[in-house]
């Protein structure tokens, strides 16, 4: 049985904009916010995702889950050219390095701007729930982006806590979400493929793998 832990947006706000990076990462975040009775809108802005087929697959999984949950979904522009321009010179930065900070900054400024222009006072993100991300790095980017727009606050809640990461995988299996094999950008795909080859494994196949449903436990 799912345990419910009280969560409260900053300043008691009952309306939140959620920057979603993908369906698997946002599943438990969406459920926690929705179960708390908070009015939620999903904002999908992820120009880092490469190639286009991977981007569309991740987005459609998110759209499908939002519709099933009855939650509004905002599909922002896909502008990979600008992302490559911003991260130029950082092609070989390690995961969690400066390139990741630049990527978070780009996505969160756009999210904060949308919040400011559309009556949201608070926004948050599912990015920090992944163990592959530095939670503090994500939060700093969110707080910095929010500071650029009057009256906007970034909700730096740690969605990993209270078994959030565990439920993330449980929901992914339940919904049979697309199982992403790398962070998302061209450079993470390059590095993941390099590691796979070094381990004698096959390269990433876009759009192939989906979470298998959890097996029932018989007592």
N, C-alpha and C positions, 0 to 999 in steps of 0.2 A: 504493500500500500504506500502511496506517495505521501511523504511527510510535508506539511506546509509550514514554512518558516515566514514570520512577518517581515515584509520589506516595505520600506517607506521612501518614496522619492524625495529629493531635497525640497525643503519649504512646504511639504505637504501637497505638492502638485499632483493632480489627478490625471494629467495628460502628458504623455512622454513620446518622444520620437526615438526610435531604436535604429541605429545604424547596424544593419545586418551584413555580415561578410559572406554567409552561406546558411543553408538550412540546418545542417548538422550542428554547427556552433550555436545557432540562435534558438534551437528547439526548446531547451530548458529555460532559457532567458525569457522567451515569449510566454511560456506557461507560467513562470513565476510572476511576471508583471501582470498578465491577464488574470491570474487567480487572485491577485491582490486588489482587483477591482479598478485598476488603472486603465484609462483610455489609451490604447497603444496604436501607433502607426509605424510601419516598417519602412525604412529608407534604404534603398539598395544603390550604393554608389561605390563601385569597385573597379576602376579602370586599370588596376594592376593585373587583373586576371588575364592569363595568356595560355593558349591562343583563343580566338573568338569562340570556337566550339566549346571549350571548357567554360568560358564565361557564360554562354547561353545555357549550358547544362546546369550550372550552379544556380543561375538566376531562376530558371523555370522550376527547379526543385523548391526554391524559396517562395515563388509565386503560388505554387500548388499548395504548400503548407499554409500560407497566409489565407488563401481562399477557404481552405478546409476549416481554419480557425476563426473565420469571419473577421479578419483584421485587415484594414486598409494597407495597400502596398504601393509605395512610390518608386517608380522605375526611373532612376536618374540617367543622365547621358553616359555613354561608354566612350571615353576619350583616351585610349591608350597612347596616342601620339604625345599628348601633353605629359602623361606619366613618364614615358621614356625620356622626354626632354628634361623633366624635373630631376630624374635620377641619373642623368648622364654623368659619367665619371665615377659612379659608385657601383659599377657592374660586378665588381668582385668583393664587395662588402659581405661580411658573414651574416648569417641569420641573426636577428636581434641587433644588428649594427646600425650605422647611420642611415643607410638606405631605407630600412624599415621605419625609422622615425620620420623620414621625409614622406614616405608612403602614407603613414598614419596622418601626418599633418595635412596632406592634400585631401584625403578623404573626409577628415573631420571638419576642416574649414568649410567644405561644401555642405556638410551635414548641418553645421551650426548656422550657416547662412540660410539654409532652407527653414530651419527651426525659427529663426528670427523673422523671416518673411511670411511665415504661415501660422503664427500664433502659438508656437510652442515655447515654453520657458526652460524646459529640461530635455536634454538628449543623453543617450548612453550608447554603448556598443557591445556587441557579442564578441568582438575581437579578443578581449582579454581572457576569455574562458579557456582558450586552447593552451595546453601545456607547452606548445611550441612557441608561444609568445611570451614576452616579458610584460607581466601585468602592469608594473610601474611605468614602463615605457609607453604603453597604450594609454594609461591614465594621464600621464603628463601631456601627451599630444591632445587628448580630449579637453583637458582643462585650459591649455593654451589656446585652442581653437575657440572655445566658449568665451574667453576673455576679449576676443575681437569684436563681439557683438553685445551691445547693452542688454542686460536683463536675461542673458542666456547662461545656464549652468550645465556643466557636464556632471552627470551622475556616475561617480567613480566607484560603483558597487562591485565587489569581487564576486562574480557569478560562479566561481569555482567552489565557493564555500557551501556548507550544508548539502554536500553530495551533488553539487551542481554539475561537476564534470562527469560523474557517474551517470546521472540522469540524462546528460547530453547523449551518451552512447546508447542508453536504453531507448530513448526516443528515436534516435537514428535507426536502430534496429526495428523498432515498432513500425516506423513509417517507411522503412526500406529506402532511406535517402541514398543519393549518389555518394559513393565513398571516395572522396578526393585523395589523391596519392601524393600531393605536394602542396606547399603553401598557396601558390596561385600565380606568382609572377614568372616571367621567362627565365629569370636567373635562378629561382628556386627549383624550377623544372630542370634546368641544366645541371644544377648541383645534385639534385635527387637522382637523376639519371646516371650521373657520374658515379655516385655511391653504389647504385644498383649494379652497374656494370662491374665495379670493383669486387662486388660480392657474388658475382656470377648469376645475377638475377636479370630478368627481362626489363626492358625499358617501360616507362609509363605508357599505358594505352588510354587515350582520352575517351571518356564516356562509357567505359566498360563495366567497372565494378560498382556494385550496390551492396549496402549492408544486408547481411542475411538476418532474417527474423530470429529472435531469441527462441531457443528450444524450450518447450514446456518442461517443468520439473514435476516428476511423479513421485509421490511419497508412498 
